[in-house]
Amino acid sequence: MPFKNFLSDIKSQVKDLQKQGQQFLGQQQQQQSAPPSQSQSQPHYQHQQQPPHQHQQQQYPAQQYQQSPPLPPSTHPNFQAQGGPPGQQPLPGQPKVYWQPRFDPATPISQEWEHKLGNNNGWGNNEMQHYTAEASNSFYTPNNLLVLRAISSPSHPDPTKKYTSARLVSRQRLGRPSGSLVASLSLPCAGGIWPAFWLLPYEPFTWPTDGEVDIAETWNGDSINHTCLHWGFYSPEDKAKHRVVGTPVQGMQTGRPVRFEFAWHQDRMVWWIDGQAVMKAPVPHDMNRPLSDFVVLLNIAMGGNVCQGQVPREGMYDFVVHEMKMLEEPEGGWARFERDWAWVREGDMI
């Protein structure tokens, strides 16, 4: 082929490739500008801030919900769930699930959860919130998420409505001598805000002698998860029964769903965050209540001792539960449990 013809042919091919590239980019831009589907697992919140009096006028019953609830002021409105960092996903395995709440907006929250109500004299920590069973503080979304919402309205004339939130207790118990509890959570991160995913024995119980297990807990927007164990009295004899590990969690302030897992087996416990073991502890030999008696708690506390006196700014702060389930063994099996037990640290004594 003459060089002139060859060069013309190359130019023609380049033009064709440029045209195809422009068509592809146009398609991508159209896809990106399309509105998000309601079937996606991660809600596309619209950031909204409203004065206190409007918080009390608005209601968010699941049956009337047309859009996903707004993201709290401290989190990023454009985050899309992509899971944890590479290499930090749970190991493969399909253990049997024996409890998984559905978060179905057609059913009341009270079917799976009990609402705890009121201020209860600050819940032992001088906390400011009043827990309610109102749909403004806890609800299911059309895309099957559970949302707990703390609302800060400091100028509200009713003292019981200045700071409102939700505290839910599962009707399901751990109910097994061995097992695993997994949840994918987006936690609110802001000054004066203290969300928690934790375990207590079913009522009646004595605290802390009957035990407390903290799986996800952070406060004042520091993006540090506090994995904790409390058992026995706060005395020198029981010091080893109170342990904690602080773990910085990448992306927590963006609203990224963080995967938390807790497993118990043969008088031992292991905690994981995004598939990485962060703490282990033996079950105290003289415990009054077995772990099978424990239930799940979800709540957002506001202000108080743990928040070191910080008060949340006016606004709404959402704790989003994307998924929760109880399994007969950890994801990855008991071999994973034993392997991580061999190397992960015990918590620091408090």
Contacts in CASP RR format, 6 or more apart in sequence:
PFRMAT RR
TARGET T0000
AUTHOR 0000-0000-0000
METHOD contacts of the structure
MODEL  1
MPFKNFLSDIKSQVKDLQKQGQQFLGQQQQQQSAPPSQSQSQPHYQHQQQ
PPHQHQQQQYPAQQYQQSPPLPPSTHPNFQAQGGPPGQQPLPGQPKVYWQ
PRFDPATPISQEWEHKLGNNNGWGNNEMQHYTAEASNSFYTPNNLLVLRA
ISSPSHPDPTKKYTSARLVSRQRLGRPSGSLVASLSLPCAGGIWPAFWLL
PYEPFTWPTDGEVDIAETWNGDSINHTCLHWGFYSPEDKAKHRVVGTPVQ
GMQTGRPVRFEFAWHQDRMVWWIDGQAVMKAPVPHDMNRPLSDFVVLLNI
AMGGNVCQGQVPREGMYDFVVHEMKMLEEPEGGWARFERDWAWVREGDMI
1 9 0 8 1.000
36 44 0 8 1.000
38 142 0 8 1.000
38 143 0 8 1.000
39 143 0 8 1.000
40 143 0 8 1.000
41 81 0 8 1.000
41 143 0 8 1.000
41 144 0 8 1.000
41 145 0 8 1.000
41 322 0 8 1.000
42 79 0 8 1.000
42 80 0 8 1.000
42 81 0 8 1.000
42 257 0 8 1.000
42 322 0 8 1.000
43 68 0 8 1.000
43 69 0 8 1.000
43 141 0 8 1.000
43 143 0 8 1.000
43 145 0 8 1.000
43 320 0 8 1.000
44 68 0 8 1.000
45 68 0 8 1.000
45 69 0 8 1.000
45 70 0 8 1.000
45 71 0 8 1.000
45 77 0 8 1.000
45 318 0 8 1.000
46 67 0 8 1.000
46 68 0 8 1.000
46 70 0 8 1.000
46 71 0 8 1.000
46 77 0 8 1.000
47 70 0 8 1.000
47 71 0 8 1.000
47 73 0 8 1.000
47 77 0 8 1.000
48 70 0 8 1.000
48 316 0 8 1.000
49 73 0 8 1.000
49 314 0 8 1.000
49 315 0 8 1.000
49 316 0 8 1.000
50 58 0 8 1.000
50 315 0 8 1.000
50 316 0 8 1.000
51 155 0 8 1.000
51 314 0 8 1.000
52 152 0 8 1.000
52 153 0 8 1.000
52 154 0 8 1.000
52 155 0 8 1.000
52 156 0 8 1.000
52 162 0 8 1.000
52 314 0 8 1.000
53 153 0 8 1.000
53 156 0 8 1.000
55 136 0 8 1.000
55 151 0 8 1.000
55 153 0 8 1.000
55 156 0 8 1.000
55 315 0 8 1.000
55 316 0 8 1.000
56 136 0 8 1.000
56 153 0 8 1.000
56 156 0 8 1.000
56 161 0 8 1.000
58 136 0 8 1.000
59 134 0 8 1.000
59 135 0 8 1.000
59 136 0 8 1.000
60 69 0 8 1.000
60 135 0 8 1.000
60 136 0 8 1.000
60 139 0 8 1.000
60 149 0 8 1.000
61 135 0 8 1.000
61 139 0 8 1.000
62 105 0 8 1.000
62 106 0 8 1.000
62 135 0 8 1.000
62 139 0 8 1.000
62 140 0 8 1.000
62 141 0 8 1.000
62 142 0 8 1.000
63 105 0 8 1.000
63 106 0 8 1.000
65 105 0 8 1.000
65 139 0 8 1.000
65 141 0 8 1.000
65 142 0 8 1.000
68 141 0 8 1.000
68 142 0 8 1.000
68 143 0 8 1.000
69 139 0 8 1.000
69 141 0 8 1.000
69 147 0 8 1.000
69 149 0 8 1.000
69 316 0 8 1.000
69 318 0 8 1.000
70 316 0 8 1.000
70 318 0 8 1.000
71 77 0 8 1.000
71 255 0 8 1.000
71 318 0 8 1.000
72 188 0 8 1.000
72 190 0 8 1.000
72 315 0 8 1.000
72 316 0 8 1.000
72 317 0 8 1.000
72 318 0 8 1.000
73 190 0 8 1.000
73 313 0 8 1.000
73 315 0 8 1.000
73 316 0 8 1.000
73 317 0 8 1.000
74 188 0 8 1.000
74 189 0 8 1.000
74 190 0 8 1.000
74 191 0 8 1.000
74 193 0 8 1.000
74 221 0 8 1.000
74 253 0 8 1.000
74 317 0 8 1.000
75 186 0 8 1.000
75 188 0 8 1.000
75 189 0 8 1.000
75 253 0 8 1.000
75 254 0 8 1.000
75 255 0 8 1.000
75 318 0 8 1.000
76 253 0 8 1.000
76 254 0 8 1.000
76 255 0 8 1.000
79 254 0 8 1.000
79 255 0 8 1.000
79 256 0 8 1.000
81 256 0 8 1.000
81 257 0 8 1.000
81 322 0 8 1.000
82 256 0 8 1.000
83 89 0 8 1.000
83 256 0 8 1.000
83 257 0 8 1.000
83 259 0 8 1.000
83 274 0 8 1.000
84 256 0 8 1.000
84 258 0 8 1.000
84 259 0 8 1.000
84 274 0 8 1.000
85 250 0 8 1.000
85 274 0 8 1.000
88 274 0 8 1.000
88 275 0 8 1.000
88 276 0 8 1.000
89 274 0 8 1.000
89 275 0 8 1.000
90 259 0 8 1.000
90 261 0 8 1.000
90 272 0 8 1.000
90 275 0 8 1.000
90 331 0 8 1.000
90 332 0 8 1.000
91 275 0 8 1.000
91 331 0 8 1.000
91 332 0 8 1.000
91 333 0 8 1.000
91 336 0 8 1.000
92 331 0 8 1.000
92 332 0 8 1.000
93 331 0 8 1.000
93 332 0 8 1.000
93 333 0 8 1.000
95 180 0 8 1.000
95 327 0 8 1.000
95 328 0 8 1.000
95 329 0 8 1.000
95 330 0 8 1.000
95 331 0 8 1.000
95 332 0 8 1.000
95 333 0 8 1.000
96 327 0 8 1.000
96 328 0 8 1.000
96 329 0 8 1.000
97 325 0 8 1.000
97 326 0 8 1.000
97 327 0 8 1.000
97 328 0 8 1.000
98 176 0 8 1.000
98 326 0 8 1.000
98 327 0 8 1.000
98 328 0 8 1.000
99 172 0 8 1.000
99 325 0 8 1.000
99 326 0 8 1.000
100 323 0 8 1.000
100 324 0 8 1.000
100 325 0 8 1.000
100 326 0 8 1.000
101 112 0 8 1.000
101 113 0 8 1.000
101 146 0 8 1.000
101 170 0 8 1.000
101 172 0 8 1.000
101 324 0 8 1.000
102 112 0 8 1.000
102 144 0 8 1.000
103 140 0 8 1.000
103 141 0 8 1.000
103 144 0 8 1.000
103 145 0 8 1.000
103 146 0 8 1.000
103 321 0 8 1.000
104 140 0 8 1.000
104 144 0 8 1.000
105 139 0 8 1.000
105 140 0 8 1.000
105 141 0 8 1.000
105 142 0 8 1.000
105 144 0 8 1.000
107 140 0 8 1.000
109 115 0 8 1.000
109 138 0 8 1.000
109 139 0 8 1.000
109 140 0 8 1.000
109 146 0 8 1.000
109 168 0 8 1.000
110 133 0 8 1.000
112 170 0 8 1.000
112 171 0 8 1.000
112 172 0 8 1.000
113 168 0 8 1.000
113 169 0 8 1.000
113 170 0 8 1.000
113 171 0 8 1.000
113 298 0 8 1.000
114 168 0 8 1.000
114 169 0 8 1.000
114 170 0 8 1.000
114 171 0 8 1.000
115 131 0 8 1.000
115 132 0 8 1.000
115 133 0 8 1.000
115 138 0 8 1.000
115 166 0 8 1.000
115 167 0 8 1.000
115 168 0 8 1.000
116 131 0 8 1.000
116 167 0 8 1.000
116 168 0 8 1.000
116 169 0 8 1.000
116 299 0 8 1.000
117 130 0 8 1.000
117 131 0 8 1.000
117 132 0 8 1.000
117 133 0 8 1.000
118 130 0 8 1.000
118 131 0 8 1.000
118 132 0 8 1.000
118 160 0 8 1.000
119 127 0 8 1.000
119 128 0 8 1.000
119 129 0 8 1.000
119 130 0 8 1.000
119 131 0 8 1.000
119 160 0 8 1.000
122 128 0 8 1.000
122 304 0 8 1.000
123 301 0 8 1.000
125 301 0 8 1.000
125 304 0 8 1.000
125 305 0 8 1.000
125 306 0 8 1.000
126 303 0 8 1.000
126 304 0 8 1.000
126 305 0 8 1.000
127 194 0 8 1.000
127 301 0 8 1.000
127 302 0 8 1.000
127 303 0 8 1.000
127 304 0 8 1.000
128 162 0 8 1.000
128 163 0 8 1.000
128 302 0 8 1.000
128 303 0 8 1.000
128 304 0 8 1.000
128 311 0 8 1.000
129 150 0 8 1.000
129 163 0 8 1.000
129 164 0 8 1.000
129 165 0 8 1.000
129 300 0 8 1.000
129 301 0 8 1.000
129 302 0 8 1.000
129 303 0 8 1.000
130 160 0 8 1.000
130 161 0 8 1.000
130 163 0 8 1.000
130 164 0 8 1.000
130 165 0 8 1.000
131 137 0 8 1.000
131 164 0 8 1.000
131 165 0 8 1.000
131 166 0 8 1.000
131 167 0 8 1.000
131 299 0 8 1.000
132 164 0 8 1.000
132 165 0 8 1.000
132 166 0 8 1.000
133 166 0 8 1.000
134 164 0 8 1.000
136 149 0 8 1.000
136 151 0 8 1.000
136 164 0 8 1.000
137 148 0 8 1.000
137 149 0 8 1.000
137 150 0 8 1.000
137 151 0 8 1.000
137 164 0 8 1.000
137 165 0 8 1.000
137 166 0 8 1.000
138 146 0 8 1.000
138 147 0 8 1.000
138 148 0 8 1.000
138 149 0 8 1.000
138 166 0 8 1.000
138 168 0 8 1.000
139 146 0 8 1.000
139 147 0 8 1.000
139 149 0 8 1.000
140 146 0 8 1.000
140 147 0 8 1.000
141 147 0 8 1.000
145 320 0 8 1.000
145 321 0 8 1.000
145 322 0 8 1.000
146 298 0 8 1.000
146 320 0 8 1.000
146 321 0 8 1.000
146 324 0 8 1.000
147 318 0 8 1.000
147 319 0 8 1.000
147 320 0 8 1.000
147 321 0 8 1.000
148 165 0 8 1.000
148 166 0 8 1.000
148 168 0 8 1.000
148 195 0 8 1.000
148 298 0 8 1.000
148 299 0 8 1.000
148 300 0 8 1.000
148 318 0 8 1.000
148 319 0 8 1.000
148 321 0 8 1.000
149 165 0 8 1.000
149 166 0 8 1.000
149 300 0 8 1.000
149 316 0 8 1.000
149 317 0 8 1.000
149 318 0 8 1.000
149 319 0 8 1.000
150 163 0 8 1.000
150 164 0 8 1.000
150 165 0 8 1.000
150 166 0 8 1.000
150 188 0 8 1.000
150 193 0 8 1.000
150 300 0 8 1.000
150 302 0 8 1.000
150 312 0 8 1.000
150 316 0 8 1.000
150 317 0 8 1.000
150 318 0 8 1.000
150 319 0 8 1.000
151 163 0 8 1.000
151 164 0 8 1.000
151 165 0 8 1.000
151 315 0 8 1.000
151 316 0 8 1.000
151 317 0 8 1.000
152 162 0 8 1.000
152 163 0 8 1.000
152 302 0 8 1.000
152 311 0 8 1.000
152 312 0 8 1.000
152 313 0 8 1.000
152 314 0 8 1.000
152 315 0 8 1.000
152 316 0 8 1.000
152 317 0 8 1.000
153 161 0 8 1.000
153 162 0 8 1.000
153 163 0 8 1.000
153 164 0 8 1.000
153 314 0 8 1.000
153 315 0 8 1.000
154 162 0 8 1.000
154 163 0 8 1.000
154 311 0 8 1.000
154 314 0 8 1.000
155 162 0 8 1.000
155 314 0 8 1.000
156 162 0 8 1.000
163 302 0 8 1.000
163 303 0 8 1.000
163 312 0 8 1.000
165 299 0 8 1.000
165 300 0 8 1.000
165 301 0 8 1.000
165 302 0 8 1.000
166 298 0 8 1.000
166 299 0 8 1.000
166 300 0 8 1.000
167 297 0 8 1.000
167 298 0 8 1.000
167 299 0 8 1.000
168 297 0 8 1.000
168 298 0 8 1.000
168 299 0 8 1.000
169 200 0 8 1.000
169 295 0 8 1.000
169 296 0 8 1.000
169 297 0 8 1.000
170 295 0 8 1.000
170 296 0 8 1.000
170 297 0 8 1.000
171 295 0 8 1.000
172 295 0 8 1.000
172 296 0 8 1.000
172 326 0 8 1.000
173 202 0 8 1.000
173 292 0 8 1.000
173 293 0 8 1.000
173 294 0 8 1.000
173 295 0 8 1.000
174 181 0 8 1.000
174 199 0 8 1.000
174 264 0 8 1.000
174 291 0 8 1.000
174 292 0 8 1.000
174 293 0 8 1.000
174 294 0 8 1.000
174 295 0 8 1.000
174 326 0 8 1.000
175 292 0 8 1.000
175 293 0 8 1.000
176 292 0 8 1.000
176 326 0 8 1.000
176 328 0 8 1.000
177 290 0 8 1.000
177 291 0 8 1.000
177 292 0 8 1.000
178 263 0 8 1.000
178 264 0 8 1.000
178 265 0 8 1.000
178 266 0 8 1.000
178 328 0 8 1.000
178 329 0 8 1.000
179 263 0 8 1.000
179 264 0 8 1.000
179 265 0 8 1.000
179 326 0 8 1.000
179 327 0 8 1.000
179 328 0 8 1.000
179 329 0 8 1.000
179 330 0 8 1.000
180 261 0 8 1.000
180 262 0 8 1.000
180 263 0 8 1.000
180 264 0 8 1.000
180 326 0 8 1.000
180 327 0 8 1.000
180 328 0 8 1.000
180 329 0 8 1.000
180 330 0 8 1.000
180 331 0 8 1.000
181 199 0 8 1.000
181 215 0 8 1.000
181 261 0 8 1.000
181 262 0 8 1.000
181 263 0 8 1.000
181 296 0 8 1.000
181 324 0 8 1.000
181 325 0 8 1.000
181 326 0 8 1.000
181 327 0 8 1.000
182 259 0 8 1.000
182 260 0 8 1.000
182 261 0 8 1.000
182 323 0 8 1.000
182 324 0 8 1.000
182 325 0 8 1.000
182 326 0 8 1.000
182 327 0 8 1.000
182 331 0 8 1.000
183 197 0 8 1.000
183 215 0 8 1.000
183 216 0 8 1.000
183 259 0 8 1.000
183 260 0 8 1.000
183 261 0 8 1.000
183 321 0 8 1.000
183 323 0 8 1.000
183 324 0 8 1.000
183 325 0 8 1.000
184 257 0 8 1.000
184 258 0 8 1.000
184 259 0 8 1.000
184 260 0 8 1.000
184 321 0 8 1.000
184 322 0 8 1.000
184 323 0 8 1.000
184 324 0 8 1.000
185 197 0 8 1.000
185 216 0 8 1.000
185 257 0 8 1.000
185 258 0 8 1.000
185 260 0 8 1.000
185 319 0 8 1.000
185 320 0 8 1.000
185 321 0 8 1.000
185 322 0 8 1.000
186 255 0 8 1.000
186 256 0 8 1.000
186 257 0 8 1.000
186 258 0 8 1.000
186 318 0 8 1.000
186 319 0 8 1.000
186 320 0 8 1.000
186 322 0 8 1.000
187 195 0 8 1.000
187 216 0 8 1.000
187 218 0 8 1.000
187 252 0 8 1.000
187 255 0 8 1.000
187 258 0 8 1.000
187 319 0 8 1.000
188 195 0 8 1.000
188 300 0 8 1.000
188 317 0 8 1.000
188 318 0 8 1.000
188 319 0 8 1.000
189 218 0 8 1.000
189 221 0 8 1.000
189 222 0 8 1.000
189 223 0 8 1.000
189 252 0 8 1.000
189 253 0 8 1.000
189 255 0 8 1.000
190 220 0 8 1.000
190 221 0 8 1.000
190 312 0 8 1.000
190 313 0 8 1.000
190 317 0 8 1.000
191 219 0 8 1.000
191 220 0 8 1.000
191 221 0 8 1.000
191 307 0 8 1.000
191 310 0 8 1.000
191 312 0 8 1.000
191 313 0 8 1.000
192 219 0 8 1.000
192 220 0 8 1.000
192 302 0 8 1.000
192 303 0 8 1.000
192 304 0 8 1.000
192 307 0 8 1.000
192 309 0 8 1.000
192 310 0 8 1.000
192 311 0 8 1.000
192 312 0 8 1.000
193 219 0 8 1.000
193 220 0 8 1.000
193 221 0 8 1.000
193 300 0 8 1.000
193 301 0 8 1.000
193 302 0 8 1.000
193 303 0 8 1.000
193 307 0 8 1.000
193 312 0 8 1.000
193 317 0 8 1.000
194 217 0 8 1.000
194 218 0 8 1.000
194 219 0 8 1.000
194 220 0 8 1.000
194 300 0 8 1.000
194 301 0 8 1.000
194 302 0 8 1.000
194 303 0 8 1.000
194 306 0 8 1.000
194 307 0 8 1.000
195 216 0 8 1.000
195 217 0 8 1.000
195 218 0 8 1.000
195 299 0 8 1.000
195 300 0 8 1.000
195 301 0 8 1.000
195 319 0 8 1.000
196 214 0 8 1.000
196 216 0 8 1.000
196 217 0 8 1.000
196 297 0 8 1.000
196 298 0 8 1.000
196 299 0 8 1.000
196 300 0 8 1.000
196 301 0 8 1.000
197 214 0 8 1.000
197 215 0 8 1.000
197 216 0 8 1.000
197 217 0 8 1.000
197 260 0 8 1.000
197 296 0 8 1.000
197 297 0 8 1.000
197 298 0 8 1.000
198 212 0 8 1.000
198 213 0 8 1.000
198 214 0 8 1.000
198 215 0 8 1.000
198 216 0 8 1.000
198 217 0 8 1.000
198 296 0 8 1.000
198 297 0 8 1.000
199 212 0 8 1.000
199 213 0 8 1.000
199 214 0 8 1.000
199 215 0 8 1.000
199 262 0 8 1.000
199 291 0 8 1.000
199 294 0 8 1.000
199 295 0 8 1.000
199 296 0 8 1.000
199 297 0 8 1.000
200 207 0 8 1.000
200 210 0 8 1.000
200 211 0 8 1.000
200 212 0 8 1.000
200 294 0 8 1.000
200 295 0 8 1.000
200 297 0 8 1.000
201 210 0 8 1.000
201 211 0 8 1.000
201 289 0 8 1.000
201 293 0 8 1.000
201 294 0 8 1.000
201 295 0 8 1.000
202 293 0 8 1.000
202 294 0 8 1.000
202 295 0 8 1.000
205 211 0 8 1.000
205 289 0 8 1.000
206 288 0 8 1.000
207 230 0 8 1.000
208 230 0 8 1.000
208 231 0 8 1.000
208 232 0 8 1.000
208 233 0 8 1.000
208 234 0 8 1.000
208 242 0 8 1.000
209 231 0 8 1.000
209 232 0 8 1.000
209 233 0 8 1.000
209 288 0 8 1.000
210 231 0 8 1.000
210 287 0 8 1.000
210 288 0 8 1.000
210 289 0 8 1.000
211 230 0 8 1.000
211 231 0 8 1.000
211 232 0 8 1.000
211 287 0 8 1.000
211 289 0 8 1.000
212 228 0 8 1.000
212 229 0 8 1.000
212 230 0 8 1.000
212 231 0 8 1.000
213 228 0 8 1.000
213 229 0 8 1.000
213 262 0 8 1.000
213 269 0 8 1.000
213 291 0 8 1.000
213 294 0 8 1.000
214 226 0 8 1.000
214 227 0 8 1.000
214 228 0 8 1.000
214 229 0 8 1.000
214 230 0 8 1.000
215 227 0 8 1.000
215 260 0 8 1.000
215 262 0 8 1.000
215 271 0 8 1.000
216 225 0 8 1.000
216 258 0 8 1.000
216 260 0 8 1.000
217 225 0 8 1.000
217 226 0 8 1.000
217 227 0 8 1.000
217 228 0 8 1.000
218 224 0 8 1.000
218 225 0 8 1.000
218 226 0 8 1.000
218 249 0 8 1.000
218 252 0 8 1.000
219 226 0 8 1.000
219 306 0 8 1.000
219 307 0 8 1.000
220 307 0 8 1.000
220 308 0 8 1.000
220 310 0 8 1.000
221 253 0 8 1.000
223 248 0 8 1.000
223 249 0 8 1.000
223 250 0 8 1.000
223 251 0 8 1.000
223 252 0 8 1.000
223 253 0 8 1.000
224 246 0 8 1.000
224 247 0 8 1.000
224 248 0 8 1.000
224 249 0 8 1.000
225 246 0 8 1.000
225 247 0 8 1.000
225 248 0 8 1.000
225 249 0 8 1.000
225 252 0 8 1.000
225 258 0 8 1.000
225 260 0 8 1.000
225 273 0 8 1.000
225 278 0 8 1.000
226 244 0 8 1.000
226 245 0 8 1.000
226 246 0 8 1.000
227 244 0 8 1.000
227 245 0 8 1.000
227 246 0 8 1.000
227 247 0 8 1.000
227 271 0 8 1.000
227 273 0 8 1.000
227 278 0 8 1.000
227 279 0 8 1.000
227 347 0 8 1.000
228 242 0 8 1.000
228 243 0 8 1.000
228 244 0 8 1.000
228 350 0 8 1.000
229 241 0 8 1.000
229 242 0 8 1.000
229 243 0 8 1.000
229 244 0 8 1.000
229 269 0 8 1.000
229 281 0 8 1.000
229 347 0 8 1.000
230 241 0 8 1.000
230 242 0 8 1.000
230 350 0 8 1.000
231 238 0 8 1.000
231 241 0 8 1.000
231 242 0 8 1.000
231 284 0 8 1.000
231 287 0 8 1.000
232 238 0 8 1.000
232 241 0 8 1.000
232 242 0 8 1.000
232 284 0 8 1.000
234 242 0 8 1.000
239 349 0 8 1.000
239 350 0 8 1.000
240 349 0 8 1.000
241 284 0 8 1.000
242 349 0 8 1.000
242 350 0 8 1.000
243 279 0 8 1.000
243 281 0 8 1.000
243 346 0 8 1.000
243 347 0 8 1.000
243 348 0 8 1.000
243 349 0 8 1.000
243 350 0 8 1.000
244 347 0 8 1.000
244 348 0 8 1.000
244 350 0 8 1.000
245 271 0 8 1.000
245 278 0 8 1.000
245 279 0 8 1.000
245 345 0 8 1.000
245 347 0 8 1.000
245 348 0 8 1.000
246 278 0 8 1.000
247 273 0 8 1.000
247 278 0 8 1.000
249 258 0 8 1.000
249 273 0 8 1.000
249 274 0 8 1.000
251 258 0 8 1.000
252 258 0 8 1.000
255 320 0 8 1.000
257 320 0 8 1.000
257 322 0 8 1.000
258 273 0 8 1.000
258 274 0 8 1.000
259 272 0 8 1.000
259 273 0 8 1.000
259 274 0 8 1.000
259 275 0 8 1.000
260 271 0 8 1.000
260 272 0 8 1.000
260 273 0 8 1.000
261 271 0 8 1.000
261 272 0 8 1.000
261 273 0 8 1.000
261 275 0 8 1.000
261 330 0 8 1.000
261 331 0 8 1.000
262 269 0 8 1.000
262 270 0 8 1.000
262 271 0 8 1.000
262 272 0 8 1.000
263 269 0 8 1.000
263 270 0 8 1.000
263 272 0 8 1.000
263 329 0 8 1.000
263 330 0 8 1.000
263 337 0 8 1.000
264 283 0 8 1.000
264 291 0 8 1.000
265 334 0 8 1.000
265 337 0 8 1.000
267 282 0 8 1.000
267 283 0 8 1.000
267 285 0 8 1.000
268 280 0 8 1.000
268 281 0 8 1.000
268 282 0 8 1.000
268 283 0 8 1.000
268 341 0 8 1.000
269 280 0 8 1.000
269 281 0 8 1.000
269 282 0 8 1.000
269 283 0 8 1.000
269 291 0 8 1.000
270 277 0 8 1.000
270 279 0 8 1.000
270 280 0 8 1.000
270 330 0 8 1.000
270 337 0 8 1.000
270 340 0 8 1.000
270 341 0 8 1.000
270 344 0 8 1.000
271 277 0 8 1.000
271 278 0 8 1.000
271 279 0 8 1.000
271 280 0 8 1.000
272 278 0 8 1.000
272 340 0 8 1.000
277 340 0 8 1.000
277 343 0 8 1.000
277 344 0 8 1.000
278 344 0 8 1.000
279 344 0 8 1.000
279 345 0 8 1.000
279 346 0 8 1.000
279 347 0 8 1.000
280 340 0 8 1.000
280 341 0 8 1.000
280 344 0 8 1.000
280 345 0 8 1.000
280 346 0 8 1.000
280 347 0 8 1.000
281 346 0 8 1.000
281 347 0 8 1.000
283 291 0 8 1.000
296 324 0 8 1.000
298 319 0 8 1.000
298 321 0 8 1.000
300 317 0 8 1.000
300 319 0 8 1.000
301 307 0 8 1.000
302 311 0 8 1.000
302 312 0 8 1.000
303 309 0 8 1.000
303 310 0 8 1.000
303 311 0 8 1.000
303 312 0 8 1.000
329 337 0 8 1.000
330 336 0 8 1.000
330 337 0 8 1.000
END
